[in-house]
Amino acid sequence: MNAVAQRINDQIKSQMYKPGQALPDIEELCREFGSDAATVERGISDLIYEGILERHPANRNIVRVPKHTLWGTITGNHSFTREARKRNMVPGVTILTFVVQPAWHEVQERLQLQPGEEVIIMERLRTAGGRPLALEFSYMPSKFYPGVTREMFESGGEEQSSFKVMQERFGLVPARAVDEVTVAALEKREAELFGMDEGTPVLIRFRVTLSDKGIPIKGSRAIYLFKAGYELDI
């Protein structure tokens, strides 16, 4: 980061700018730091890439401190319940959708299903300490979850973990997962659920969880308000 970026970062750390508050325009920042516009713009860009600042989705000329701070990096199987407990926060869940329907083409391919096979679709809003932090769609092949009910995923604490339900109730042992990551902008409904601005850019992760026998046992599409960490062999 250049000197301008470091000074703005220091101001944010000192709470000179509060969450959601916009910075002055470029001309004013140039006067404040005695710098040229290109240097100020570069500093702002560096802070945006670091996640310290963001551009307003409706007006990119407005640069502000993010309204929401992301959870720090999590690793492993990205169990939301386990991660909340590690941070001494109470995990919560609200099931918004729980239906059974035939899998569409993309889900069929990812979960290696035949045409007409059904999936259980569960949409959950996940919270920690009462704050919405994740929105998850789960796609579970019906043939692997006989007698499943939404109540199985509504319990408190560790009991709400889908991994725990999969193993203890259906004998499905998750062994590894394959992730696809893409970028999207929040639609109106999802923005309202998170209390964020419509159009805010977010990462979308689609995960296929495989059993110890290499069989796809669950698909999930999720918006997480945390930083995901990965380990790569190089």
C-alpha positions in Angstrom: 0.0 0.0 0.0 1.2 3.5 -0.8 1.5 6.2 1.9 -2.0 7.6 1.2 -3.5 4.1 1.7 -1.7 3.7 4.9 -2.9 7.0 6.3 -6.5 6.3 5.3 -6.2 2.9 6.9 -4.9 4.5 10.1 -7.9 6.9 10.1 -10.3 4.0 9.8 -8.6 2.1 12.6 -8.9 5.2 14.8 -12.6 5.2 13.9 -12.4 8.6 12.2 -14.7 6.9 9.7 -17.5 4.7 10.9 -19.0 1.7 9.1 -21.1 2.8 6.2 -19.5 6.3 6.2 -18.2 7.7 2.9 -14.7 9.2 2.5 -14.4 12.8 1.1 -14.1 13.1 -2.6 -10.8 12.7 -4.5 -10.1 16.5 -4.7 -10.5 16.9 -0.9 -8.3 13.9 -0.2 -5.7 15.3 -2.5 -5.7 18.5 -0.5 -5.6 16.7 2.8 -2.7 14.5 1.9 -0.9 16.9 -0.4 -0.9 14.3 -3.1 -2.0 13.9 -6.8 -5.2 12.3 -7.9 -3.5 9.2 -9.4 -1.8 8.4 -6.1 -4.9 8.8 -4.1 -6.9 6.6 -6.5 -4.2 4.0 -6.3 -4.3 4.1 -2.5 -8.1 3.7 -2.5 -7.9 0.8 -4.9 -5.4 -1.0 -2.7 -7.7 -0.6 0.3 -10.7 -1.9 -1.7 -8.7 -5.0 -2.7 -7.8 -5.5 1.0 -11.5 -5.3 1.9 -10.9 -2.2 4.0 -13.0 0.1 1.7 -15.8 -0.6 -0.8 -17.5 1.3 -3.6 -21.2 2.0 -3.2 -23.0 -0.4 -5.6 -25.3 2.4 -6.9 -22.6 5.0 -7.3 -19.0 3.9 -7.8 -17.7 7.5 -7.1 -18.7 7.0 -3.5 -16.1 5.1 -1.5 -17.0 4.1 2.0 -16.0 1.9 5.0 -18.0 -1.4 4.6 -21.2 -1.6 6.7 -20.4 -5.2 7.5 -17.0 -6.6 8.5 -16.4 -10.1 7.3 -15.5 -12.9 9.7 -11.9 -13.8 9.6 -10.6 -16.6 7.5 -12.0 -20.1 8.2 -10.6 -23.3 6.8 -11.4 -27.0 6.8 -14.9 -28.1 5.8 -16.4 -24.6 6.4 -18.8 -25.9 9.0 -20.7 -22.7 10.0 -21.9 -24.2 13.3 -18.4 -25.3 14.4 -16.9 -22.0 13.4 -19.4 -20.0 15.4 -18.7 -22.1 18.5 -15.0 -21.6 18.1 -15.6 -17.9 18.2 -17.7 -18.2 21.4 -20.8 -17.1 19.4 -24.2 -18.8 19.6 -25.1 -20.2 16.1 -28.7 -19.8 14.9 -30.6 -21.0 11.9 -33.9 -20.1 10.2 -35.1 -22.5 7.5 -36.7 -20.4 4.8 -37.4 -23.2 2.3 -37.8 -27.0 2.6 -39.2 -28.7 -0.5 -38.7 -31.8 -2.6 -38.6 -31.6 -6.4 -37.0 -33.1 -9.4 -33.4 -32.0 -9.9 -32.8 -29.7 -12.8 -30.0 -30.3 -15.3 -27.1 -28.5 -13.6 -27.9 -30.2 -10.2 -28.2 -33.6 -12.0 -24.8 -33.2 -13.5 -23.1 -32.0 -10.3 -24.7 -34.7 -8.1 -24.5 -37.4 -10.8 -28.3 -38.0 -10.8 -30.6 -39.5 -13.4 -33.4 -37.4 -15.1 -36.4 -37.4 -12.8 -34.5 -38.1 -9.6 -35.5 -35.8 -6.7 -33.6 -33.5 -4.4 -34.5 -32.0 -1.1 -34.0 -28.3 -1.3 -33.3 -26.5 1.9 -32.6 -22.8 2.2 -31.2 -21.6 5.5 -30.3 -18.2 6.9 -27.4 -18.8 9.3 -26.7 -16.4 12.2 -24.0 -16.0 14.9 -24.8 -13.9 17.9 -28.0 -12.9 16.2 -26.2 -11.4 13.2 -27.0 -12.9 9.7 -23.8 -14.2 8.2 -24.7 -16.8 5.6 -27.4 -17.8 3.3 -27.2 -21.5 2.2 -29.2 -23.6 -0.4 -28.6 -27.3 0.2 -29.5 -29.9 -2.5 -29.7 -33.4 -1.0 -30.5 -36.4 -3.2 -33.8 -37.8 -1.8 -32.6 -41.4 -2.2 -29.9 -40.9 0.4 -32.2 -39.1 3.0 -35.2 -41.3 3.6 -37.6 -39.8 6.1 -35.7 -36.5 6.3 -37.6 -33.5 7.9 -36.9 -29.9 8.3 -37.1 -30.3 12.1 -33.9 -32.3 11.9 -32.0 -29.1 11.0 -33.8 -26.7 13.3 -32.2 -27.9 16.6 -29.8 -25.6 18.5 -26.1 -25.7 18.8 -24.2 -28.6 17.1 -27.4 -30.4 16.3 -28.2 -27.9 13.6 -25.1 -28.8 11.6 -26.0 -30.5 8.3 -22.7 -32.5 8.6 -23.8 -33.9 11.9 -27.3 -34.8 10.6 -25.9 -36.5 7.5 -23.6 -38.7 9.6 -25.7 -39.5 12.6 -29.1 -39.9 11.0 -28.2 -41.2 7.5 -24.8 -42.7 7.9 -23.4 -40.4 5.2 -19.7 -39.6 5.9 -18.4 -36.5 4.1 -14.8 -37.2 3.0 -14.0 -34.4 0.6 -15.6 -31.5 -1.4 -15.2 -29.8 -4.7 -15.9 -26.0 -4.8 -16.9 -23.7 -7.6 -16.6 -20.0 -6.9 -18.1 -17.1 -8.8 -19.0 -13.5 -8.3 -22.5 -12.0 -8.2 -24.4 -8.9 -7.0 -27.0 -9.2 -4.2 -30.6 -9.2 -5.4 -33.2 -7.3 -3.5 -34.5 -10.2 -1.3 -31.0 -11.4 -0.3 -29.8 -7.9 0.4 -32.7 -7.4 2.7 -32.0 -10.6 4.6 -28.4 -9.5 5.2 -29.3 -5.9 5.8 -27.0 -4.8 3.0 -27.4 -2.7 -0.2 -28.9 -4.3 -3.3 -26.2 -4.8 -5.8 -23.4 -5.4 -3.3 -20.9 -7.7 -4.9 -20.4 -11.1 -3.2 -18.7 -14.4 -3.7 -21.0 -17.4 -4.4 -19.7 -20.8 -3.6 -21.2 -24.0 -5.0 -19.9 -27.1 -3.2 -20.4 -30.8 -4.0 -19.7 -32.9 -0.9 -18.5 -36.5 -1.6 -18.8 -39.5 0.7 -15.9 -41.7 1.8 -17.0 -43.8 -1.2 -16.6 -40.9 -3.7 -20.4 -40.5 -4.1 -21.9 -37.0 -4.3 -24.2 -36.8 -1.2 -24.9 -33.1 -1.1 -24.7 -30.0 -3.1 -24.8 -26.5 -1.7 -24.9 -22.9 -3.0 -24.0 -20.3 -0.4 -23.3 -16.7 0.2 -21.0 -16.4 3.2 -20.0 -13.1 4.9 -16.6 -14.4 5.8 -13.2 -15.0 4.2 -12.7 -18.6 3.1 -9.2 -20.1 3.3 -7.8 -22.9 1.2 -4.6 -24.9 1.4 -2.9 -25.8 -2.0 -0.1 -28.2 -2.6 2.5 -26.4 -4.8 
